[in-house]
Amino acid sequence: MLIGILQTGQSPDVLRGDMGDYPDMFHTLLADQGLTFRTYHVEAMEFPEGVHDCDGWLITGSRHGAYEDHPFIAPLEAFIREAFAERVPLVGICFGHQIIAQALGGRVERHAAGWAVGPQDYEFGGEKLTLNAWHRDQVVQRPGCAEVAGTNEFCENAALVYGDRAFTVQAHPEFTGGFVRGLMQTRGKGLVPDPLMEAAEARLDEANSASVIARQIAEFFKQPRV
């Protein structure tokens, strides 16, 4: 099954050589899941010719806000709406989670409660999953066609499912603890409050549930559809 990765951002230059860019991280996360990948750097206005060019689409994270005025935002939203209408499955992670919600009628805002950084605990259908996070924007109003699949006290709409058409997660299952540590050192200082970074640092070496989300993503893509 061919999955098109719609790349909406890049990892920091100083980390990319050793830890890879965002598409590389998804290749690693979803290795051995029976998926193949093709990347389109939509942040640089490299878009597929059509929504049926791949069997499904995965939208990455980004340092941009979904509500910001960047050239790629409007065409990406139009692509999302067309893929959704054509029942080509969509998966969104962090920014991808937010832009899918926004494109389909939800609302994304910079959250008044601030940042979530590093390992966070979420409830997914009664099961506790721990995933790395790096965000201060949130889906504050989900589209009417979306149901909550994962949540916690800080982020009500931490994962959303749109029937068999889209599955989105606010956290970053593709981020290792080492990469989050690198983000804290390169992007976090002076931006993320020190107590939050200290709390994240204390948990970064814990095991997390990325493999569970990887399996859910693969199962979502591969489920039978009419």
C-alpha positions as CSV (number, residue, x, y, z in Angstrom):
1,M,0.0,0.0,0.0
2,L,1.5,3.3,-1.1
3,I,1.2,6.1,1.4
4,G,2.0,9.7,0.4
5,I,3.7,11.7,3.1
6,L,2.7,15.3,2.9
7,Q,5.6,17.1,4.5
8,T,4.6,20.4,6.1
9,G,7.8,21.2,8.0
10,Q,11.4,20.2,8.6
11,S,13.4,19.0,11.6
12,P,16.0,21.5,12.8
13,D,19.1,21.7,10.7
14,V,21.4,20.8,13.6
15,L,19.4,17.6,14.3
16,R,18.6,16.5,10.7
17,G,21.9,14.9,9.9
18,D,21.9,12.5,12.8
19,M,18.2,12.0,13.4
20,G,16.6,12.5,10.0
21,D,13.8,14.7,8.7
22,Y,10.1,14.1,9.5
23,P,9.5,11.6,6.6
24,D,12.5,9.5,7.8
25,M,10.9,9.3,11.2
26,F,7.6,8.0,9.8
27,H,9.5,5.4,7.7
28,T,11.1,4.2,11.0
29,L,7.8,4.3,13.0
30,L,5.9,2.4,10.3
31,A,8.6,0.0,9.3
32,D,7.4,-3.6,8.8
33,Q,3.8,-2.5,8.6
34,G,3.4,-3.5,4.9
35,L,3.4,0.2,3.7
36,T,5.6,2.0,1.2
37,F,6.1,5.7,1.0
38,R,6.4,8.7,-1.4
39,T,7.1,12.1,0.0
40,Y,5.8,15.5,-1.2
41,H,7.2,18.6,0.4
42,V,4.0,20.6,0.4
43,E,5.5,23.3,2.6
44,A,7.7,24.0,-0.4
45,M,4.6,23.9,-2.7
46,E,5.3,20.4,-4.0
47,F,1.9,18.8,-4.2
48,P,0.6,15.5,-5.7
49,E,-1.2,15.8,-9.0
50,G,-4.4,14.3,-7.4
51,V,-5.7,12.6,-4.3
52,H,-5.6,9.2,-6.0
53,D,-1.9,9.3,-6.7
54,C,-1.4,7.3,-3.5
55,D,-3.5,4.9,-1.6
56,G,-3.5,7.1,1.5
57,W,-2.0,10.3,2.9
58,L,-0.1,11.1,6.0
59,I,0.4,14.8,7.0
60,T,3.4,15.5,9.2
61,G,4.0,18.0,12.0
62,S,5.2,21.5,11.4
63,R,6.5,24.5,13.3
64,H,3.7,26.6,11.5
65,G,0.3,27.2,12.9
66,A,-2.6,25.8,10.8
67,Y,-4.3,29.2,11.2
68,E,-1.3,31.1,9.8
69,D,-1.1,32.7,6.4
70,H,1.4,30.5,4.4
71,P,1.1,29.7,0.7
72,F,0.7,26.0,1.2
73,I,-2.1,26.2,3.8
74,A,-5.1,26.8,1.4
75,P,-4.1,24.3,-1.2
76,L,-3.4,21.7,1.5
77,E,-6.9,22.3,3.0
78,A,-8.5,21.9,-0.4
79,F,-6.5,18.6,-0.9
80,I,-7.7,17.4,2.4
81,R,-11.3,18.1,1.6
82,E,-11.1,16.4,-1.8
83,A,-9.4,13.3,-0.3
84,F,-12.0,13.1,2.4
85,A,-14.8,13.4,-0.1
86,E,-13.2,10.7,-2.3
87,R,-12.7,8.4,0.7
88,V,-8.9,8.3,0.3
89,P,-7.7,7.7,3.9
90,L,-5.9,10.5,5.8
91,V,-3.7,10.3,8.8
92,G,-2.5,13.5,10.5
93,I,0.1,14.0,13.2
94,C,0.3,17.2,15.3
95,F,0.1,19.9,12.7
96,G,-1.5,17.3,10.4
97,H,-4.1,16.6,13.1
98,Q,-4.9,20.3,13.3
99,I,-5.0,21.1,9.6
100,I,-7.3,18.2,8.9
101,A,-9.7,19.4,11.7
102,Q,-9.5,23.0,10.4
103,A,-10.1,22.0,6.8
104,L,-13.2,20.0,7.8
105,G,-14.8,22.8,9.9
106,G,-13.0,22.6,13.2
107,R,-11.1,25.3,15.0
108,V,-7.4,25.4,16.0
109,E,-6.0,28.0,18.4
110,R,-2.8,28.6,20.4
111,H,-4.0,27.2,23.7
112,A,-4.2,29.4,26.7
113,A,-2.8,26.6,28.9
114,G,0.5,26.7,26.9
115,W,2.8,23.9,26.0
116,A,2.8,20.1,26.1
117,V,6.3,18.9,25.8
118,G,7.8,15.4,26.1
119,P,6.0,12.3,27.4
120,Q,2.3,12.8,28.0
121,D,-0.3,10.2,29.2
122,Y,-3.5,9.9,27.2
123,E,-6.7,7.7,27.4
124,F,-7.4,5.8,24.2
125,G,-10.6,3.9,24.7
126,G,-9.9,3.1,28.3
127,E,-6.2,2.3,27.7
128,K,-3.5,4.6,28.9
129,L,-0.9,5.4,26.2
130,T,2.2,7.5,26.7
131,L,3.4,9.5,23.7
132,N,5.9,12.3,23.1
133,A,4.3,15.7,22.5
134,W,5.6,19.1,21.3
135,H,2.8,21.6,20.8
136,R,1.0,24.7,22.1
137,D,-1.7,24.8,19.4
138,Q,-4.7,22.6,19.8
139,V,-8.0,21.6,18.1
140,V,-10.3,23.5,20.4
141,Q,-13.4,22.7,18.4
142,R,-13.6,19.4,16.5
143,P,-15.6,19.1,13.3
144,G,-19.0,17.6,13.6
145,C,-17.9,14.5,11.6
146,A,-15.1,13.7,14.1
147,E,-15.2,11.6,17.3
148,V,-12.7,11.7,20.1
149,A,-10.4,8.7,20.0
150,G,-7.8,9.9,22.6
151,T,-7.8,12.6,25.3
152,N,-6.3,13.9,28.5
153,E,-7.0,16.8,30.9
154,F,-4.7,19.2,29.0
155,C,-5.8,18.3,25.4
156,E,-9.4,17.2,25.1
157,N,-9.2,16.4,21.4
158,A,-5.9,14.6,21.5
159,A,-6.9,12.1,18.8
160,L,-9.8,12.2,16.4
161,V,-11.4,9.6,14.1
162,Y,-13.6,10.5,11.2
163,G,-15.2,7.2,10.4
164,D,-12.9,5.3,8.0
165,R,-11.8,8.5,6.3
166,A,-9.3,10.1,8.7
167,F,-7.4,9.3,11.9
168,T,-5.4,12.1,13.6
169,V,-3.2,12.4,16.7
170,Q,-2.0,15.5,18.4
171,A,1.1,13.9,19.9
172,H,4.2,12.7,18.0
173,P,4.6,8.9,18.0
174,E,7.4,9.4,15.5
175,F,9.5,11.4,17.9
176,T,12.1,9.5,20.0
177,G,13.1,10.7,23.4
178,G,16.5,11.7,21.9
179,F,14.8,13.9,19.2
180,V,12.6,15.6,21.8
181,R,15.7,16.3,23.9
182,G,17.3,17.8,20.8
183,L,14.2,20.0,20.2
184,M,14.4,21.2,23.8
185,Q,18.0,22.2,23.3
186,T,17.5,23.9,19.9
187,R,14.0,25.2,19.9
188,G,12.8,25.1,23.5
189,K,15.1,27.4,25.3
190,G,13.5,30.7,25.9
191,L,10.2,29.5,24.4
192,V,9.1,26.6,26.6
193,P,9.0,27.3,30.3
194,D,11.9,25.7,32.2
195,P,9.7,23.7,34.6
196,L,8.0,22.0,31.6
197,M,11.3,21.1,30.1
198,E,12.6,19.7,33.4
199,A,9.5,17.6,33.8
200,A,9.9,16.3,30.2
201,E,13.6,15.6,30.7
202,A,12.8,13.4,33.7
203,R,10.6,11.1,31.6
204,L,12.3,11.1,28.2
205,D,14.0,7.7,28.8
206,E,10.8,6.0,29.8
207,A,9.2,3.4,27.4
208,N,6.3,4.9,25.5
209,S,3.4,3.7,23.3
210,A,4.6,4.7,19.9
211,S,4.4,1.1,18.6
212,V,0.7,1.0,19.6
213,I,-0.1,4.1,17.5
214,A,2.0,2.8,14.6
215,R,-0.1,-0.4,14.6
216,Q,-3.3,1.7,14.8
217,I,-2.1,3.9,11.9
218,A,-1.3,0.9,9.7
219,E,-4.6,-0.8,10.6
220,F,-6.5,2.3,9.8
221,F,-4.9,2.6,6.4
222,K,-5.4,-1.0,5.5
223,Q,-9.0,-1.5,6.7
224,P,-11.4,-2.6,4.0
225,R,-13.3,0.3,2.4
226,V,-16.2,0.4,-0.1
